[in-house]
Amino acid sequence: MQKDKVRRLVDSLPDEVNVDALIEKLHLLDKLEAAERQIETGKVMDHAEVKGRVSRWLN
């Protein structure tokens, strides 16, 4: 995660911030960035593959 993105996140918060809420937002930002990297590198499944996997889990 780039420091600039963390700064922008912190700057967007109100003056009084709950530390747990801040950590939650940082964690979410990190997960979204990881998902974007997976998409860029083709590490994704199409809808049909997801449906097949879920179907196998539920049966």
C-alpha distance matrix in Angstrom:
0.0 3.8 6.5 8.5 7.1 7.6 10.9 12.0 11.6 13.6 16.0 16.8 18.0 21.6 22.9 23.6 20.7 21.1 18.6 18.7 17.9 14.8 13.6 14.5 12.7 9.3 10.3 11.4 8.3 6.6 10.0 10.4 7.6 9.3 12.6 12.1 11.6 14.7 16.6 16.0 17.3 20.1 19.4 21.0 24.4 26.8 28.6 31.7 30.0 28.2 31.6 33.3 31.0 31.3 35.0 35.3 33.5 35.8 39.0
3.8 0.0 3.8 5.4 5.5 6.7 8.9 10.2 11.1 12.8 14.5 15.9 17.6 21.1 22.2 23.5 21.0 22.0 19.7 20.4 19.4 16.0 15.5 16.8 14.4 11.3 13.2 14.0 10.6 9.8 13.3 13.0 10.2 12.5 15.4 14.2 13.8 17.2 18.7 17.6 19.2 22.3 22.0 23.6 27.1 29.4 31.2 34.4 32.9 31.2 34.6 36.4 34.3 34.6 38.3 38.7 37.0 39.3 42.5
6.5 3.8 0.0 3.8 5.4 5.1 6.2 8.7 9.9 10.5 12.2 14.3 15.7 19.0 19.5 21.0 18.9 20.2 17.9 19.3 18.4 14.7 14.7 16.6 14.3 11.3 14.0 15.2 12.1 11.8 15.6 15.5 13.2 15.6 18.5 17.5 17.4 20.8 22.2 21.3 23.0 25.9 25.6 27.1 30.5 32.7 34.3 37.6 36.1 34.3 37.6 39.4 37.2 37.3 41.1 41.5 39.6 41.7 45.0
8.5 5.4 3.8 0.0 3.8 5.4 5.0 6.2 8.6 9.9 10.4 12.4 14.6 17.9 18.7 20.7 19.0 20.8 19.2 20.6 19.1 15.6 16.3 17.7 14.8 12.5 15.5 15.9 12.4 13.2 16.6 15.7 13.6 16.7 19.0 17.4 17.9 21.4 22.2 21.1 23.3 26.2 26.3 27.4 30.8 32.6 34.1 37.6 36.4 34.7 37.8 39.9 38.0 38.0 41.7 42.5 40.7 42.7 46.0
7.1 5.5 5.4 3.8 0.0 3.8 5.4 5.1 6.2 8.6 9.8 10.6 12.8 16.5 18.0 19.6 17.4 19.0 17.5 18.3 16.4 13.2 13.9 14.7 11.6 9.6 12.5 12.4 8.8 10.1 13.3 12.2 10.6 13.9 15.9 14.6 15.6 18.9 19.6 19.1 21.5 24.0 23.8 24.6 27.8 29.5 30.8 34.4 33.3 31.3 34.4 36.6 34.8 34.6 38.3 39.2 37.3 39.2 42.6
7.6 6.7 5.1 5.4 3.8 0.0 3.8 5.5 5.1 6.2 8.5 9.9 11.0 14.5 15.6 16.8 14.5 15.8 14.1 15.2 13.8 10.2 10.9 12.5 9.8 7.5 10.8 11.7 8.8 9.9 13.5 13.3 12.2 15.0 17.4 16.8 17.7 20.7 21.8 21.7 23.7 26.2 25.6 26.4 29.5 31.4 32.5 35.9 34.7 32.5 35.5 37.7 35.5 35.1 38.9 39.7 37.5 39.3 42.7
10.9 8.9 6.2 5.0 5.4 3.8 0.0 3.8 5.4 5.1 6.0 8.6 10.1 13.2 13.8 15.7 14.2 16.3 15.1 17.0 15.3 11.8 13.3 15.1 12.3 10.7 14.3 14.9 12.2 13.7 17.1 16.6 15.5 18.6 20.7 19.8 20.8 24.0 24.8 24.4 26.7 29.2 28.9 29.6 32.8 34.5 35.5 39.1 38.0 35.8 38.7 41.1 39.0 38.6 42.3 43.2 41.0 42.7 46.2
12.0 10.2 8.7 6.2 5.1 5.5 3.8 0.0 3.8 5.5 5.0 6.2 8.9 12.2 13.7 15.9 14.5 16.9 16.3 17.7 15.4 12.3 14.3 15.2 11.8 11.1 14.6 14.2 11.4 13.7 16.7 15.4 14.7 18.2 19.7 18.5 20.1 23.2 23.5 23.3 26.0 28.2 28.1 28.5 31.4 32.8 33.6 37.3 36.6 34.4 37.1 39.7 37.9 37.3 40.9 42.2 40.2 41.6 45.2
11.6 11.1 9.9 8.6 6.2 5.1 5.4 3.8 0.0 3.8 5.4 5.2 6.7 10.5 12.4 13.9 11.8 13.7 13.2 14.2 11.7 8.8 10.9 11.5 8.1 8.0 11.5 11.2 8.9 11.7 14.4 13.5 13.6 16.8 18.3 17.7 19.6 22.3 22.8 23.1 25.7 27.6 27.1 27.2 29.9 31.3 31.9 35.6 34.8 32.3 34.9 37.5 35.6 34.8 38.4 39.6 37.4 38.8 42.4
13.6 12.8 10.5 9.9 8.6 6.2 5.1 5.5 3.8 0.0 3.8 5.4 5.4 8.5 9.5 11.0 9.3 11.7 11.2 13.1 11.1 7.9 10.6 12.2 9.5 9.3 13.1 13.5 11.8 14.1 17.0 16.8 16.8 19.7 21.5 21.2 22.8 25.5 26.3 26.6 29.0 31.0 30.3 30.5 33.2 34.8 35.4 38.9 38.1 35.4 38.0 40.6 38.5 37.6 41.2 42.3 39.9 41.2 44.9
16.0 14.5 12.2 10.4 9.8 8.5 6.0 5.0 5.4 3.8 0.0 3.8 5.5 7.9 8.9 11.6 11.0 14.1 14.3 16.4 14.0 11.3 14.3 15.5 12.5 12.7 16.4 16.3 14.4 17.0 19.8 18.9 18.9 22.2 23.6 22.9 24.6 27.5 27.9 27.9 30.6 32.7 32.3 32.5 35.2 36.5 37.0 40.7 40.1 37.5 40.1 42.8 40.9 40.0 43.6 44.9 42.6 43.8 47.5
16.8 15.9 14.3 12.4 10.6 9.9 8.6 6.2 5.2 5.4 3.8 0.0 3.8 6.8 9.3 11.5 10.7 13.6 14.4 15.8 12.8 10.8 14.0 14.3 11.1 12.3 15.7 14.8 13.3 16.5 18.7 17.5 18.1 21.4 22.3 21.7 24.0 26.6 26.6 27.1 29.9 31.6 31.2 30.9 33.4 34.4 34.6 38.3 38.0 35.3 37.6 40.5 38.8 37.7 41.2 42.7 40.5 41.4 45.1
18.0 17.6 15.7 14.6 12.8 11.0 10.1 8.9 6.7 5.4 5.5 3.8 0.0 3.8 6.6 8.0 7.0 9.9 11.2 12.8 9.9 8.4 12.1 12.6 10.0 11.7 15.0 14.6 13.9 16.9 19.1 18.5 19.5 22.5 23.5 23.4 25.6 28.0 28.3 29.1 31.8 33.3 32.5 32.2 34.5 35.6 35.6 39.3 38.8 35.9 38.1 40.9 39.1 37.6 41.1 42.6 40.1 40.9 44.7
21.6 21.1 19.0 17.9 16.5 14.5 13.2 12.2 10.5 8.5 7.9 6.8 3.8 0.0 3.8 5.5 6.3 9.7 11.9 13.9 11.3 10.6 14.4 15.0 13.1 15.0 18.2 17.9 17.5 20.5 22.5 22.0 23.2 26.1 27.1 27.1 29.4 31.7 32.0 32.9 35.5 37.0 36.2 35.7 37.8 38.9 38.7 42.3 41.9 38.9 40.9 43.8 42.0 40.3 43.8 45.3 42.7 43.3 47.1
22.9 22.2 19.5 18.7 18.0 15.6 13.8 13.7 12.4 9.5 8.9 9.3 6.6 3.8 0.0 3.8 6.3 10.0 12.0 14.8 13.0 11.9 15.6 16.9 15.4 16.8 20.0 20.4 19.9 22.5 24.9 24.7 25.6 28.4 29.7 29.8 31.8 34.2 34.7 35.4 37.9 39.6 38.8 38.5 40.8 42.1 42.0 45.6 45.0 42.0 44.1 47.0 44.9 43.4 46.8 48.2 45.5 46.2 50.0
23.6 23.5 21.0 20.7 19.6 16.8 15.7 15.9 13.9 11.0 11.6 11.5 8.0 5.5 3.8 0.0 3.8 6.9 9.5 12.2 10.9 10.7 14.1 15.4 14.8 16.4 19.2 19.8 20.1 22.5 24.6 24.9 26.0 28.5 29.8 30.4 32.3 34.4 35.2 36.2 38.5 40.1 38.8 38.5 40.6 42.0 41.7 45.2 44.6 41.4 43.3 46.1 43.9 42.2 45.6 46.9 44.0 44.6 48.4
20.7 21.0 18.9 19.0 17.4 14.5 14.2 14.5 11.8 9.3 11.0 10.7 7.0 6.3 6.3 3.8 0.0 3.8 6.1 8.6 7.3 7.0 10.4 11.7 11.3 13.0 15.6 16.4 16.9 19.1 21.1 21.6 22.9 25.2 26.5 27.3 29.2 31.1 32.1 33.3 35.4 36.9 35.5 35.2 37.3 38.8 38.6 42.0 41.2 38.0 40.1 42.7 40.4 38.8 42.2 43.4 40.5 41.2 44.9
21.1 22.0 20.2 20.8 19.0 15.8 16.3 16.9 13.7 11.7 14.1 13.6 9.9 9.7 10.0 6.9 3.8 0.0 3.8 5.5 5.3 6.4 8.8 10.0 10.8 12.6 14.4 15.5 16.8 18.6 20.2 21.3 22.9 24.6 26.0 27.3 29.1 30.6 31.9 33.4 35.2 36.5 34.7 34.4 36.3 38.0 37.6 40.9 39.9 36.6 38.6 41.1 38.6 36.8 40.3 41.3 38.2 38.8 42.5
18.6 19.7 17.9 19.2 17.5 14.1 15.1 16.3 13.2 11.2 14.3 14.4 11.2 11.9 12.0 9.5 6.1 3.8 0.0 3.8 5.4 5.0 6.2 8.5 9.9 10.6 12.2 14.2 15.3 16.5 18.4 20.0 21.1 22.6 24.4 25.8 27.1 28.8 30.4 31.7 33.2 34.8 32.9 32.9 35.0 37.0 37.0 40.1 38.8 35.6 37.9 40.1 37.4 36.0 39.5 40.2 37.1 38.1 41.7
18.7 20.4 19.3 20.6 18.3 15.2 17.0 17.7 14.2 13.1 16.4 15.8 12.8 13.9 14.8 12.2 8.6 5.5 3.8 0.0 3.8 5.4 5.1 6.1 8.7 9.9 10.4 12.3 14.2 15.3 16.4 18.3 20.0 21.0 22.5 24.4 25.8 27.0 28.7 30.4 31.7 33.0 30.8 30.6 32.4 34.4 34.2 37.2 35.9 32.6 34.7 36.9 34.2 32.6 36.1 36.7 33.6 34.5 38.1
17.9 19.4 18.4 19.1 16.4 13.8 15.3 15.4 11.7 11.1 14.0 12.8 9.9 11.3 13.0 10.9 7.3 5.3 5.4 3.8 0.0 3.8 5.5 5.0 6.2 8.6 9.8 10.5 12.3 14.2 15.3 16.5 18.4 20.0 21.0 22.6 24.5 25.8 27.0 28.7 30.5 31.6 29.7 29.2 31.1 32.7 32.4 35.6 34.6 31.3 33.4 35.9 33.4 31.7 35.2 36.3 33.3 34.0 37.8
14.8 16.0 14.7 15.6 13.2 10.2 11.8 12.3 8.8 7.9 11.3 10.8 8.4 10.6 11.9 10.7 7.0 6.4 5.0 5.4 3.8 0.0 3.8 5.4 5.2 6.2 8.6 9.9 10.6 12.3 14.3 15.4 16.6 18.5 20.0 21.2 22.8 24.5 25.9 27.1 28.9 30.4 28.8 28.7 31.0 32.8 32.9 36.2 35.1 32.0 34.4 36.8 34.3 33.0 36.6 37.5 34.7 35.8 39.5
13.6 15.5 14.7 16.3 13.9 10.9 13.3 14.3 10.9 10.6 14.3 14.0 12.1 14.4 15.6 14.1 10.4 8.8 6.2 5.1 5.5 3.8 0.0 3.8 5.4 5.1 6.1 8.6 9.8 10.5 12.3 14.2 15.3 16.5 18.3 20.0 21.2 22.6 24.4 25.8 27.2 28.7 26.7 26.9 29.1 31.3 31.5 34.6 33.1 30.1 32.6 34.8 32.0 30.9 34.6 35.1 32.2 33.6 37.2
14.5 16.8 16.6 17.7 14.7 12.5 15.1 15.2 11.5 12.2 15.5 14.3 12.6 15.0 16.9 15.4 11.7 10.0 8.5 6.1 5.0 5.4 3.8 0.0 3.8 5.5 5.1 6.2 8.6 9.9 10.6 12.3 14.3 15.3 16.5 18.4 20.1 21.1 22.6 24.4 25.9 27.0 25.0 24.6 26.6 28.5 28.4 31.6 30.3 27.1 29.4 31.7 29.2 27.8 31.4 32.2 29.3 30.4 34.1
12.7 14.4 14.3 14.8 11.6 9.8 12.3 11.8 8.1 9.5 12.5 11.1 10.0 13.1 15.4 14.8 11.3 10.8 9.9 8.7 6.2 5.2 5.4 3.8 0.0 3.8 5.4 5.1 6.2 8.6 9.9 10.5 12.3 14.2 15.3 16.5 18.5 20.0 21.1 22.6 24.5 25.8 24.2 23.9 26.1 27.8 27.9 31.3 30.2 27.2 29.6 32.1 29.9 28.6 32.3 33.3 30.7 31.9 35.6
9.3 11.3 11.3 12.5 9.6 7.5 10.7 11.1 8.0 9.3 12.7 12.3 11.7 15.0 16.8 16.4 13.0 12.6 10.6 9.9 8.6 6.2 5.1 5.5 3.8 0.0 3.8 5.4 5.1 6.2 8.7 9.9 10.6 12.4 14.3 15.4 16.7 18.5 20.1 21.2 22.8 24.5 23.0 23.2 25.8 27.9 28.5 31.7 30.4 27.6 30.4 32.6 30.1 29.3 33.1 33.8 31.3 32.9 36.4
10.3 13.2 14.0 15.5 12.5 10.8 14.3 14.6 11.5 13.1 16.4 15.7 15.0 18.2 20.0 19.2 15.6 14.4 12.2 10.4 9.8 8.6 6.1 5.1 5.4 3.8 0.0 3.8 5.5 5.1 6.2 8.6 9.9 10.6 12.4 14.3 15.5 16.6 18.5 20.1 21.3 22.7 20.7 20.8 23.2 25.5 26.0 29.1 27.5 24.7 27.5 29.5 26.8 26.0 29.8 30.3 27.7 29.4 32.9
11.4 14.0 15.2 15.9 12.4 11.7 14.9 14.2 11.2 13.5 16.3 14.8 14.6 17.9 20.4 19.8 16.4 15.5 14.2 12.3 10.5 9.9 8.6 6.2 5.1 5.4 3.8 0.0 3.8 5.4 5.1 6.1 8.6 9.8 10.5 12.3 14.3 15.3 16.5 18.4 20.1 21.1 19.3 18.9 21.1 23.0 23.3 26.6 25.4 22.5 25.1 27.4 25.1 24.2 27.9 28.9 26.5 27.9 31.5
8.3 10.6 12.1 12.4 8.8 8.8 12.2 11.4 8.9 11.8 14.4 13.3 13.9 17.5 19.9 20.1 16.9 16.8 15.3 14.2 12.3 10.6 9.8 8.6 6.2 5.1 5.5 3.8 0.0 3.8 5.5 5.1 6.2 8.6 9.9 10.6 12.4 14.3 15.4 16.6 18.6 20.1 18.9 18.9 21.6 23.4 24.2 27.6 26.4 23.9 26.8 29.1 27.0 26.4 30.1 31.1 29.0 30.6 34.1
6.6 9.8 11.8 13.2 10.1 9.9 13.7 13.7 11.7 14.1 17.0 16.5 16.9 20.5 22.5 22.5 19.1 18.6 16.5 15.3 14.2 12.3 10.5 9.9 8.6 6.2 5.1 5.4 3.8 0.0 3.8 5.5 5.2 6.2 8.7 10.0 10.7 12.5 14.4 15.4 16.8 18.5 17.0 17.6 20.5 22.9 24.1 27.2 25.5 23.2 26.4 28.3 25.9 25.7 29.5 30.0 27.9 29.9 33.3
10.0 13.3 15.6 16.6 13.3 13.5 17.1 16.7 14.4 17.0 19.8 18.7 19.1 22.5 24.9 24.6 21.1 20.2 18.4 16.4 15.3 14.3 12.3 10.6 9.9 8.7 6.2 5.1 5.5 3.8 0.0 3.8 5.4 5.0 6.2 8.6 9.9 10.6 12.4 14.3 15.5 16.5 14.6 14.7 17.3 19.6 20.6 23.7 22.0 19.5 22.6 24.5 22.1 21.9 25.7 26.2 24.2 26.2 29.5
10.4 13.0 15.5 15.7 12.2 13.3 16.6 15.4 13.5 16.8 18.9 17.5 18.5 22.0 24.7 24.9 21.6 21.3 20.0 18.3 16.5 15.4 14.2 12.3 10.5 9.9 8.6 6.1 5.1 5.5 3.8 0.0 3.8 5.4 5.1 6.2 8.7 9.8 10.6 12.4 14.4 15.3 14.1 13.9 16.5 18.3 19.3 22.7 21.5 19.2 22.3 24.5 22.6 22.4 26.0 27.0 25.3 27.1 30.5
7.6 10.2 13.2 13.6 10.6 12.2 15.5 14.7 13.6 16.8 18.9 18.1 19.5 23.2 25.6 26.0 22.9 22.9 21.1 20.0 18.4 16.6 15.3 14.3 12.3 10.6 9.9 8.6 6.2 5.2 5.4 3.8 0.0 3.8 5.4 5.0 6.3 8.7 9.9 10.6 12.5 14.3 13.5 14.2 17.4 19.5 21.1 24.4 22.9 21.2 24.5 26.4 24.5 24.7 28.4 29.1 27.6 29.7 32.9
9.3 12.5 15.6 16.7 13.9 15.0 18.6 18.2 16.8 19.7 22.2 21.4 22.5 26.1 28.4 28.5 25.2 24.6 22.6 21.0 20.0 18.5 16.5 15.3 14.2 12.4 10.6 9.8 8.6 6.2 5.0 5.4 3.8 0.0 3.8 5.4 5.1 6.3 8.8 9.9 10.7 12.4 10.8 11.9 15.2 17.9 19.7 22.6 20.7 19.0 22.5 24.0 21.8 22.4 26.1 26.4 24.9 27.4 30.3
12.6 15.4 18.5 19.0 15.9 17.4 20.7 19.7 18.3 21.5 23.6 22.3 23.5 27.1 29.7 29.8 26.5 26.0 24.4 22.5 21.0 20.0 18.3 16.5 15.3 14.3 12.4 10.5 9.9 8.7 6.2 5.1 5.4 3.8 0.0 3.8 5.4 5.0 6.3 8.7 10.0 10.5 9.1 9.1 12.1 14.4 16.1 19.2 17.6 15.9 19.3 21.1 19.2 19.7 23.3 23.9 22.7 25.0 28.0
12.1 14.2 17.5 17.4 14.6 16.8 19.8 18.5 17.7 21.2 22.9 21.7 23.4 27.1 29.8 30.4 27.3 27.3 25.8 24.4 22.6 21.2 20.0 18.4 16.5 15.4 14.3 12.3 10.6 10.0 8.6 6.2 5.0 5.4 3.8 0.0 3.8 5.4 5.1 6.2 8.7 9.9 9.9 10.2 13.5 15.3 17.2 20.5 19.3 18.0 21.4 23.2 21.8 22.5 25.9 26.8 25.9 28.1 31.0
11.6 13.8 17.4 17.9 15.6 17.7 20.8 20.1 19.6 22.8 24.6 24.0 25.6 29.4 31.8 32.3 29.2 29.1 27.1 25.8 24.5 22.8 21.2 20.1 18.5 16.7 15.5 14.3 12.4 10.7 9.9 8.7 6.3 5.1 5.4 3.8 0.0 3.8 5.4 5.0 6.2 8.6 8.5 10.2 13.9 16.3 18.8 21.6 19.9 19.1 22.7 24.0 22.4 23.6 27.0 27.3 26.5 29.1 31.8
14.7 17.2 20.8 21.4 18.9 20.7 24.0 23.2 22.3 25.5 27.5 26.6 28.0 31.7 34.2 34.4 31.1 30.6 28.8 27.0 25.8 24.5 22.6 21.1 20.0 18.5 16.6 15.3 14.3 12.5 10.6 9.8 8.7 6.3 5.0 5.4 3.8 0.0 3.8 5.5 5.2 6.1 4.9 6.6 10.4 13.1 15.8 18.3 16.3 15.6 19.3 20.4 18.8 20.2 23.5 23.7 23.1 25.8 28.3
16.6 18.7 22.2 22.2 19.6 21.8 24.8 23.5 22.8 26.3 27.9 26.6 28.3 32.0 34.7 35.2 32.1 31.9 30.4 28.7 27.0 25.9 24.4 22.6 21.1 20.1 18.5 16.5 15.4 14.4 12.4 10.6 9.9 8.8 6.3 5.1 5.4 3.8 0.0 3.8 5.5 5.1 5.9 6.0 9.5 11.3 14.0 16.8 15.5 15.1 18.5 20.0 19.0 20.3 23.4 24.1 23.9 26.2 28.7
16.0 17.6 21.3 21.1 19.1 21.7 24.4 23.3 23.1 26.6 27.9 27.1 29.1 32.9 35.4 36.2 33.3 33.4 31.7 30.4 28.7 27.1 25.8 24.4 22.6 21.2 20.1 18.4 16.6 15.4 14.3 12.4 10.6 9.9 8.7 6.2 5.0 5.5 3.8 0.0 3.8 5.6 7.7 9.1 12.6 14.2 17.2 19.8 18.6 18.6 22.0 23.3 22.3 23.9 26.9 27.5 27.4 29.9 32.2
17.3 19.2 23.0 23.3 21.5 23.7 26.7 26.0 25.7 29.0 30.6 29.9 31.8 35.5 37.9 38.5 35.4 35.2 33.2 31.7 30.5 28.9 27.2 25.9 24.5 22.8 21.3 20.1 18.6 16.8 15.5 14.4 12.5 10.7 10.0 8.7 6.2 5.2 5.5 3.8 0.0 3.8 5.6 8.4 11.9 14.2 17.5 19.6 17.7 18.1 21.7 22.4 21.2 23.3 26.2 26.3 26.3 29.1 31.2
20.1 22.3 25.9 26.2 24.0 26.2 29.2 28.2 27.6 31.0 32.7 31.6 33.3 37.0 39.6 40.1 36.9 36.5 34.8 33.0 31.6 30.4 28.7 27.0 25.8 24.5 22.7 21.1 20.1 18.5 16.5 15.3 14.3 12.4 10.5 9.9 8.6 6.1 5.1 5.6 3.8 0.0 3.8 5.5 8.6 10.6 14.1 15.9 14.2 15.0 18.5 19.0 18.3 20.5 23.1 23.3 23.7 26.4 28.4
19.4 22.0 25.6 26.3 23.8 25.6 28.9 28.1 27.1 30.3 32.3 31.2 32.5 36.2 38.8 38.8 35.5 34.7 32.9 30.8 29.7 28.8 26.7 25.0 24.2 23.0 20.7 19.3 18.9 17.0 14.6 14.1 13.5 10.8 9.1 9.9 8.5 4.9 5.9 7.7 5.6 3.8 0.0 3.8 7.1 10.2 13.4 15.1 12.7 13.0 16.7 17.1 15.7 17.9 20.7 20.7 20.7 23.6 25.6
21.0 23.6 27.1 27.4 24.6 26.4 29.6 28.5 27.2 30.5 32.5 30.9 32.2 35.7 38.5 38.5 35.2 34.4 32.9 30.6 29.2 28.7 26.9 24.6 23.9 23.2 20.8 18.9 18.9 17.6 14.7 13.9 14.2 11.9 9.1 10.2 10.2 6.6 6.0 9.1 8.4 5.5 3.8 0.0 3.8 6.7 9.7 11.8 9.8 9.7 13.4 14.3 13.3 15.1 17.9 18.4 18.6 21.1 23.3
24.4 27.1 30.5 30.8 27.8 29.5 32.8 31.4 29.9 33.2 35.2 33.4 34.5 37.8 40.8 40.6 37.3 36.3 35.0 32.4 31.1 31.0 29.1 26.6 26.1 25.8 23.2 21.1 21.6 20.5 17.3 16.5 17.4 15.2 12.1 13.5 13.9 10.4 9.5 12.6 11.9 8.6 7.1 3.8 0.0 3.8 6.6 8.1 6.0 6.4 9.9 10.6 10.2 12.2 14.6 15.3 16.0 18.3 20.2
26.8 29.4 32.7 32.6 29.5 31.4 34.5 32.8 31.3 34.8 36.5 34.4 35.6 38.9 42.1 42.0 38.8 38.0 37.0 34.4 32.7 32.8 31.3 28.5 27.8 27.9 25.5 23.0 23.4 22.9 19.6 18.3 19.5 17.9 14.4 15.3 16.3 13.1 11.3 14.2 14.2 10.6 10.2 6.7 3.8 0.0 3.8 5.6 5.5 6.5 8.8 10.2 11.0 12.6 14.4 15.9 17.0 18.7 20.5
28.6 31.2 34.3 34.1 30.8 32.5 35.5 33.6 31.9 35.4 37.0 34.6 35.6 38.7 42.0 41.7 38.6 37.6 37.0 34.2 32.4 32.9 31.5 28.4 27.9 28.5 26.0 23.3 24.2 24.1 20.6 19.3 21.1 19.7 16.1 17.2 18.8 15.8 14.0 17.2 17.5 14.1 13.4 9.7 6.6 3.8 0.0 3.8 5.5 5.2 6.2 8.7 10.0 10.6 12.2 14.4 15.5 16.5 18.4
31.7 34.4 37.6 37.6 34.4 35.9 39.1 37.3 35.6 38.9 40.7 38.3 39.3 42.3 45.6 45.2 42.0 40.9 40.1 37.2 35.6 36.2 34.6 31.6 31.3 31.7 29.1 26.6 27.6 27.2 23.7 22.7 24.4 22.6 19.2 20.5 21.6 18.3 16.8 19.8 19.6 15.9 15.1 11.8 8.1 5.6 3.8 0.0 3.8 5.5 5.1 6.2 8.7 10.0 10.5 12.5 14.4 15.4 16.6
30.0 32.9 36.1 36.4 33.3 34.7 38.0 36.6 34.8 38.1 40.1 38.0 38.8 41.9 45.0 44.6 41.2 39.9 38.8 35.9 34.6 35.1 33.1 30.3 30.2 30.4 27.5 25.4 26.4 25.5 22.0 21.5 22.9 20.7 17.6 19.3 19.9 16.3 15.5 18.6 17.7 14.2 12.7 9.8 6.0 5.5 5.5 3.8 0.0 3.8 5.4 5.1 6.3 8.7 9.8 10.8 12.5 14.4 15.6
28.2 31.2 34.3 34.7 31.3 32.5 35.8 34.4 32.3 35.4 37.5 35.3 35.9 38.9 42.0 41.4 38.0 36.6 35.6 32.6 31.3 32.0 30.1 27.1 27.2 27.6 24.7 22.5 23.9 23.2 19.5 19.2 21.2 19.0 15.9 18.0 19.1 15.6 15.1 18.6 18.1 15.0 13.0 9.7 6.4 6.5 5.2 5.5 3.8 0.0 3.8 5.4 5.2 6.1 8.5 10.0 10.6 12.3 14.3
31.6 34.6 37.6 37.8 34.4 35.5 38.7 37.1 34.9 38.0 40.1 37.6 38.1 40.9 44.1 43.3 40.1 38.6 37.9 34.7 33.4 34.4 32.6 29.4 29.6 30.4 27.5 25.1 26.8 26.4 22.6 22.3 24.5 22.5 19.3 21.4 22.7 19.3 18.5 22.0 21.7 18.5 16.7 13.4 9.9 8.8 6.2 5.1 5.4 3.8 0.0 3.8 5.5 5.2 6.0 8.7 9.9 10.5 12.2
33.3 36.4 39.4 39.9 36.6 37.7 41.1 39.7 37.5 40.6 42.8 40.5 40.9 43.8 47.0 46.1 42.7 41.1 40.1 36.9 35.9 36.8 34.8 31.7 32.1 32.6 29.5 27.4 29.1 28.3 24.5 24.5 26.4 24.0 21.1 23.2 24.0 20.4 20.0 23.3 22.4 19.0 17.1 14.3 10.6 10.2 8.7 6.2 5.1 5.4 3.8 0.0 3.8 5.5 5.1 6.3 8.8 10.0 10.7
31.0 34.3 37.2 38.0 34.8 35.5 39.0 37.9 35.6 38.5 40.9 38.8 39.1 42.0 44.9 43.9 40.4 38.6 37.4 34.2 33.4 34.3 32.0 29.2 29.9 30.1 26.8 25.1 27.0 25.9 22.1 22.6 24.5 21.8 19.2 21.8 22.4 18.8 19.0 22.3 21.2 18.3 15.7 13.3 10.2 11.0 10.0 8.7 6.3 5.2 5.5 3.8 0.0 3.8 5.4 5.2 6.3 8.8 10.1
31.3 34.6 37.3 38.0 34.6 35.1 38.6 37.3 34.8 37.6 40.0 37.7 37.6 40.3 43.4 42.2 38.8 36.8 36.0 32.6 31.7 33.0 30.9 27.8 28.6 29.3 26.0 24.2 26.4 25.7 21.9 22.4 24.7 22.4 19.7 22.5 23.6 20.2 20.3 23.9 23.3 20.5 17.9 15.1 12.2 12.6 10.6 10.0 8.7 6.1 5.2 5.5 3.8 0.0 3.8 5.4 5.0 6.2 8.7
35.0 38.3 41.1 41.7 38.3 38.9 42.3 40.9 38.4 41.2 43.6 41.2 41.1 43.8 46.8 45.6 42.2 40.3 39.5 36.1 35.2 36.6 34.6 31.4 32.3 33.1 29.8 27.9 30.1 29.5 25.7 26.0 28.4 26.1 23.3 25.9 27.0 23.5 23.4 26.9 26.2 23.1 20.7 17.9 14.6 14.4 12.2 10.5 9.8 8.5 6.0 5.1 5.4 3.8 0.0 3.8 5.5 5.2 6.2
35.3 38.7 41.5 42.5 39.2 39.7 43.2 42.2 39.6 42.3 44.9 42.7 42.6 45.3 48.2 46.9 43.4 41.3 40.2 36.7 36.3 37.5 35.1 32.2 33.3 33.8 30.3 28.9 31.1 30.0 26.2 27.0 29.1 26.4 23.9 26.8 27.3 23.7 24.1 27.5 26.3 23.3 20.7 18.4 15.3 15.9 14.4 12.5 10.8 10.0 8.7 6.3 5.2 5.4 3.8 0.0 3.8 5.5 5.3
33.5 37.0 39.6 40.7 37.3 37.5 41.0 40.2 37.4 39.9 42.6 40.5 40.1 42.7 45.5 44.0 40.5 38.2 37.1 33.6 33.3 34.7 32.2 29.3 30.7 31.3 27.7 26.5 29.0 27.9 24.2 25.3 27.6 24.9 22.7 25.9 26.5 23.1 23.9 27.4 26.3 23.7 20.7 18.6 16.0 17.0 15.5 14.4 12.5 10.6 9.9 8.8 6.3 5.0 5.5 3.8 0.0 3.8 5.6
35.8 39.3 41.7 42.7 39.2 39.3 42.7 41.6 38.8 41.2 43.8 41.4 40.9 43.3 46.2 44.6 41.2 38.8 38.1 34.5 34.0 35.8 33.6 30.4 31.9 32.9 29.4 27.9 30.6 29.9 26.2 27.1 29.7 27.4 25.0 28.1 29.1 25.8 26.2 29.9 29.1 26.4 23.6 21.1 18.3 18.7 16.5 15.4 14.4 12.3 10.5 10.0 8.8 6.2 5.2 5.5 3.8 0.0 3.8
39.0 42.5 45.0 46.0 42.6 42.7 46.2 45.2 42.4 44.9 47.5 45.1 44.7 47.1 50.0 48.4 44.9 42.5 41.7 38.1 37.8 39.5 37.2 34.1 35.6 36.4 32.9 31.5 34.1 33.3 29.5 30.5 32.9 30.3 28.0 31.0 31.8 28.3 28.7 32.2 31.2 28.4 25.6 23.3 20.2 20.5 18.4 16.6 15.6 14.3 12.2 10.7 10.1 8.7 6.2 5.3 5.6 3.8 0.0
